[in-house]
Amino acid sequence: MRWYLKAMRGYARFQGRSPRVEFFEVFGGLFLLILVAGGMDRALLDDGTGSSMLFVHLVILVHILPVLAVTARRLHDLDWSGWFTLLNLVPVLGFVVLLLVLPRGVRGPNRYGADPLDPAAADATQPQQPVRPSQAAPPPATTGSMATSAPVNVIGELERLAELHRTGSLSEAEFAVMKAQVMARAG
């Protein structure tokens, strides 16, 4: 129930990651609410035809945005784009999306944020902002045709780049280019 309430409070938050338990608690809570709403429809609004579904439709309407958001965050936990949520609009592919979210998410941080199940993460609900190569290391200053650069701590710089690569902030190609630049500056 804790994960359901957390998802409903962050009903329009598409950033970050959601563990399986949050995803399935939202869908389980929605299922139970639909059952209760269906009972209310039959008890209060049934005119003998069984066609009144006012409360069921209200429950579904209230849950559309939270369900889309938790599905996108669940896909982020698997390191997939949240745009795959739109596959739910296609009748058969909606079931495929449900199958995609069954495995455990990526352990540790990924490009969408910290692992929501990692107790060591300071705040697993907030996504980490990836460091892009343009922010990672400033280019050496140039004056005319002569390049001047401060002495480079090669090991420290390579360790920093390796950490950015490990967390997914740098792709393999970006890592190789920046590593070559550090080595060239070092002499």
HUUR-V281105 format. One record per residue. N is the residue number from 1. RES is the residue in three letters. SS is DSSP state (hx for helix, st for strand, lp for the rest). PSI is psi as a letter, one per 40 degrees, with the letter a starting at -180 (* if undefined). NEAR is the number of other C-alpha atoms within 10 Angstrom. Layout:
N	RES	SS	PSI	NEAR
N	RES	SS	PSI	NEAR
This chain:
1	MET	lp	d	12
2	ARG	hx	d	10
3	TRP	hx	d	18
4	TYR	hx	d	21
5	LEU	hx	d	14
6	LYS	hx	d	13
7	ALA	hx	d	21
8	MET	hx	d	18
9	ARG	hx	d	11
10	GLY	lp	f	15
11	TYR	lp	d	18
12	ALA	lp	f	14
13	ARG	lp	h	17
14	PHE	lp	e	19
15	GLN	lp	i	18
16	GLY	lp	a	25
17	ARG	lp	i	33
18	SER	lp	h	27
19	PRO	lp	i	24
20	ARG	hx	d	22
21	VAL	hx	d	15
22	GLU	hx	d	22
23	PHE	hx	d	23
24	PHE	hx	d	17
25	GLU	hx	d	17
26	VAL	hx	d	25
27	PHE	hx	d	17
28	GLY	hx	d	14
29	GLY	hx	d	15
30	LEU	hx	d	18
31	PHE	hx	d	14
32	LEU	hx	d	12
33	LEU	hx	d	16
34	ILE	hx	d	19
35	LEU	hx	d	14
36	VAL	hx	d	15
37	ALA	hx	d	20
38	GLY	hx	d	19
39	GLY	hx	d	16
40	MET	hx	d	16
41	ASP	hx	d	19
42	ARG	hx	d	18
43	ALA	hx	d	10
44	LEU	hx	d	11
45	LEU	hx	e	15
46	ASP	lp	h	14
47	ASP	lp	e	11
48	GLY	lp	e	8
49	THR	lp	e	7
50	GLY	lp	f	10
51	SER	lp	e	11
52	SER	lp	h	16
53	MET	lp	f	17
54	LEU	hx	d	13
55	PHE	hx	d	21
56	VAL	hx	d	18
57	HIS	hx	d	14
58	LEU	hx	d	12
59	VAL	hx	d	17
60	ILE	hx	d	16
61	LEU	hx	d	10
62	VAL	hx	d	13
63	HIS	hx	e	17
64	ILE	hx	d	11
65	LEU	hx	d	17
66	PRO	hx	d	20
67	VAL	hx	d	21
68	LEU	hx	d	20
69	ALA	hx	d	26
70	VAL	hx	d	32
71	THR	hx	d	30
72	ALA	hx	d	26
73	ARG	hx	d	26
74	ARG	hx	d	29
75	LEU	hx	d	28
76	HIS	hx	d	27
77	ASP	hx	d	31
78	LEU	lp	e	22
79	ASP	lp	f	17
80	TRP	lp	i	17
81	SER	lp	i	14
82	GLY	hx	e	21
83	TRP	hx	e	12
84	PHE	hx	e	16
85	THR	hx	d	21
86	LEU	hx	e	14
87	LEU	hx	e	14
88	ASN	hx	d	16
89	LEU	hx	d	9
90	VAL	lp	h	10
91	PRO	lp	d	9
92	VAL	lp	d	10
93	LEU	hx	d	15
94	GLY	hx	d	16
95	PHE	hx	d	12
96	VAL	hx	d	13
97	VAL	hx	d	17
98	LEU	hx	d	14
99	LEU	hx	d	10
100	LEU	hx	d	14
101	VAL	lp	e	21
102	LEU	lp	d	15
103	PRO	lp	i	11
104	ARG	lp	i	11
105	GLY	lp	i	22
106	VAL	lp	h	15
107	ARG	lp	h	13
108	GLY	lp	a	15
109	PRO	lp	i	21
110	ASN	st	a	23
111	ARG	lp	e	20
112	TYR	lp	e	24
113	GLY	st	a	23
114	ALA	lp	i	25
115	ASP	lp	h	24
116	PRO	lp	e	24
117	LEU	lp	e	16
118	ASP	lp	h	13
119	PRO	lp	e	9
120	ALA	lp	e	11
121	ALA	lp	h	13
122	ALA	lp	d	9
123	ASP	lp	g	14
124	ALA	lp	e	19
125	THR	lp	e	17
126	GLN	lp	h	14
127	PRO	lp	i	18
128	GLN	lp	i	16
129	GLN	lp	h	10
130	PRO	lp	i	16
131	VAL	lp	h	14
132	ARG	lp	i	14
133	PRO	hx	d	17
134	SER	hx	d	8
135	GLN	hx	e	9
136	ALA	hx	d	15
137	ALA	lp	h	13
138	PRO	lp	i	8
139	PRO	lp	i	10
140	PRO	lp	i	11
141	ALA	lp	i	11
142	THR	st	i	10
143	THR	st	h	7
144	GLY	lp	b	6
145	SER	lp	e	6
146	MET	st	h	8
147	ALA	st	h	10
148	THR	lp	h	11
149	SER	lp	i	12
150	ALA	lp	i	9
151	PRO	lp	i	9
152	VAL	lp	h	13
153	ASN	lp	g	10
154	VAL	hx	d	15
155	ILE	hx	d	11
156	GLY	hx	d	10
157	GLU	hx	d	17
158	LEU	hx	d	17
159	GLU	hx	d	12
160	ARG	hx	d	14
161	LEU	hx	d	22
162	ALA	hx	d	17
163	GLU	hx	d	13
164	LEU	hx	d	19
165	HIS	hx	d	17
166	ARG	hx	d	15
167	THR	lp	e	17
168	GLY	lp	e	17
169	SER	lp	d	21
170	LEU	lp	h	22
171	SER	lp	i	14
172	GLU	hx	d	11
173	ALA	hx	d	10
174	GLU	hx	d	15
175	PHE	hx	d	19
176	ALA	hx	d	14
177	VAL	hx	d	12
178	MET	hx	d	18
179	LYS	hx	d	17
180	ALA	hx	d	13
181	GLN	hx	d	13
182	VAL	hx	d	18
183	MET	hx	d	15
184	ALA	hx	d	9
185	ARG	hx	d	15
186	ALA	hx	d	13
187	GLY	lp	*	8
